[in-house]
Each structure stands twice: as C-alpha cells, then as structure tokens.
Amino acid sequence: MLAAPHFLINPAAAGGRARRWWQAALPVLRKHLPDLTFAVSDDHHSLAQLVTAALADGRYFLVGVGGDGTHHDIINALVRQGALSEVTYAPLPLGTGNDWCRTLGVPRHILRWIPVLQAGKTIPHRIGKLTYHTQGAGPQVQYFINVAGMAYDAEVVRRSAKLPVSHGLLYPLLTLGYLPDFTPPELDLQYDGTSVRGRFHTINLGIGRYNGGGMRLVPQADPTADTLALTYAVGLPTRRILANGWRFYTNSIGRVEGVTTTHATDVRITGITGLEADGEWLGQAPVTAGLLPERLRVVVGN
Ligand SMILES: Nc1ncnc2c1ncn2[C@@H]1O[C@H](COP(=O)(O)OP(=O)(O)OP(=O)(O)O)[C@@H](O)[C@H]1O
C-alpha cells in the first residue's frame, strides 16, 4: 500500500458534473481511505497551484480527479516543478472521454477504482514534450501524457472547445461532420531521418492508445516505450476515410492505403496546422515532439 493519497479535483470536468460526483464519492472514499486529503481547483486556485501546495506539504502520492485535461494540467505542473520522478500519480477518470485511463485499464466506477489504488501497481510512464507557437507569444512548450494531434484532429478539438456542451459522442460526431469541408494542409513531416511532404489529414503522436472518446488512431502506442507512436494520413480522398471510419474503433487503421503507423523518437512538422494534446487545443506549427528522459510512476489497473 502506498502513502496516504492527496486528491486534486477539477469540479469543472465532465461538463461540471464532477462537482456533484465528488460530493457523493467523498464519504465512500473516506471509508476505504481514512487518511486521504484533498484540494479542489477554483477560479483562484488552478490545478498547477494545487500541485505546488501539495509538493510544499510533502505530498508525493497524488490522485487527479477529472478528465484528460485535468491529468494533462497536473502532470505539466509536475514537470515544470521538477517533481516528475518523485511523485506517484493515480488518475481517477471523471471526464467526458477519459481516453488516457482506457489505455491504463483504470476503472471509472469508484468501487472498482478503490481496489486498484490499494493494489498500488505502477508503471514507469513516458511523458511527451511538444514545442509549438501561439500568435503573439512566440515559441511555447507543453508536455503530454496521452495523444497529440495535428491537421484535422486539432481542428476538431479547436471547434469542440467552443461548444457549450460536453458529451462522449461529441468528438466522433464532429469528426464526421467537418470532414467533407476540410482541406488537408500541405505539411512537411520529418522523423528519425524520414521526410514526408504532402496534404495531411492527420498526424497523431501517441503515448496512450485512445483519443477522441475511444478512437484508436495510434493503436501501436505503449506508455512505457522508448518511442512515440506516430500515425499519419497523407493524400487520402475523403470517400476512403468515410469508407474506413469503422477502423477508427479497431486496431486496423494502418491497413488503410495512405495511412502509416510507425514509431519515432524525434518529430518535426512544418506548414500551417494547429496542434492539440490530450484533448486541449495548444497552438500552431512549427511543432517538434519527443519523449522526456524522466518517467512518472502511474497507478494502473490489472
Ligand atoms: N475549477 C475549474 N474551473 C474551470 N475549469 C477548470 C477548473 N479546474 C481545471 N479546469 C479546466 O477544466 C478543463 C476540462 O477538464 P477535463 O479535460 O479534465 O474534463 P473533460 O473535458 O470533461 O474530460 P476529457 O478531456 O476526458 O473529455 C481543463 O482544461 C482544466 O484546465
């Protein structure tokens, strides 16, 4: 059994439903984990600030409560504070998509989640590093734990972030809905000595295997591997994508003509495209990507 867990809660996750869920779950959690402590983010206390306070307090067993964006924010704060290799992190999936936890085999139901936490099985999880640009602010750096995407994938995230609803089917529906109007951007992709130029529908970098609410664009990903999974689709007619849409939910996307599924250590993308990571819109190319040498101990299911 690990040390007493400190929970960091995003009440805005799952379209705001996380707040009520947490109120109902706390007594159950306390019964099984009487030493637990917690902090809830709000307008004056971001998740990053809650991480700072937890570390200052000597709390190195952290539980993030929320969706992929919550885990993304907490882990970015851990990297920036140089605490990645000192912390054990347990995600409690409470978002809309919860894609990262699908790869980790972490259950959503609280009564199945508590034994997973108590078993304390961990893996040395890789963290991705992205550099990109935002208008007016120049080069930026963000870290990711699950999947980063460019071209169409980034455009869907950018558009869905503007909608006032949150639902597990939103991303798949938007993915289909925008496709006929989408003009794939002309990009230059370079990775590990390979160079590809063309019109890209998507470029995805994976540490976890699922994104967009259960889609498998990077089924070859492994969270403990020494490489990023890289999937790209270049020069594809829209009708071929639509005809193979079912493959997004199987491990067979690499069988579509024009789609490459591979692995890479150093990736560089130039041209005009957006970038999302872990379902959060970040900014624009040029983008570089790789893995950090440090790893994070992450609690996983069986
Ligand atoms: N107190 C807060 N109020 C509003 N937003 C917050 C608060 N704390 C964190 N956030 C932001 O809420 C956003 C959404 O969280 P998250 O992605 O975890 O939920 P989700 O979108 O429902 O889940 P998923 O990404 O799995 O679909 C994150 O970008 C995070 O930065």
The ligand as an ORCA input file, in Angstrom:
! r2SCAN-3c Opt
* xyz 0 1
  N     -12.011     24.930    -11.179
  C     -12.023     24.918    -12.512
  N     -12.954     25.635    -13.186
  C     -12.984     25.602    -14.543
  N     -12.128     24.886    -15.318
  C     -11.173     24.163    -14.681
  C     -11.074     24.141    -13.253
  N     -10.025     23.322    -12.919
  C      -9.492     22.874    -14.095
  N     -10.186     23.345    -15.152
  C     -10.023     23.067    -16.592
  O     -11.086     22.221    -16.993
  C     -10.748     21.697    -18.293
  C     -11.559     20.449    -18.616
  O     -11.178     19.393    -17.822
  P     -11.090     17.879    -18.366
  O     -10.486     17.812    -19.718
  O     -10.440     17.109    -17.289
  O     -12.593     17.457    -18.448
  P     -13.378     16.828    -19.674
  O     -13.203     17.688    -20.882
  O     -14.746     16.552    -19.203
  O     -12.634     15.431    -19.841
  P     -11.997     14.672    -21.131
  O     -10.835     15.506    -21.588
  O     -11.553     13.314    -20.612
  O     -13.085     14.561    -22.143
  C      -9.224     21.552    -18.275
  O      -8.714     22.287    -19.371
  C      -8.806     22.245    -16.960
  O      -7.695     23.117    -17.147
*
